[in-house]
Amino acid sequence: MGLLTVPLLAFLGALGATVLVLGISHVADATSADRLALAGVAVSFIIMAGANILIILGDPRTMGPTYLSADHPFGMRYLAL
């Protein structure tokens, strides 16, 4: 692994996401800017969900039992059992 591995993979990931957004907008015949932006948001959410799954599965500290608490004053949070 060289010094340029992370920047190169980040560039390739961004290029892939751009191609995916343009492909979705082309298949859906979305020619307006707002439809293109919505396709980008959808692709971004899907990619972030995949990244979060990888983070959760990769960190052994996150595998313990948790539950969702809604009584926190700033909104929901996860608490360890």
HELIX and SHEET records of a PDB file:
HELIX    1   1 THR A    5  VAL A   27  1                                  23    
HELIX    2   2 ALA A   33  GLY A   58  1                                  26    
HELIX    3   3 PRO A   60  MET A   63  5                                   4    
SHEET    1   A 2 THR A  66  SER A  69  0                                        
SHEET    2   A 2 ARG A  77  ALA A  80 -1                                        
END                                                                             
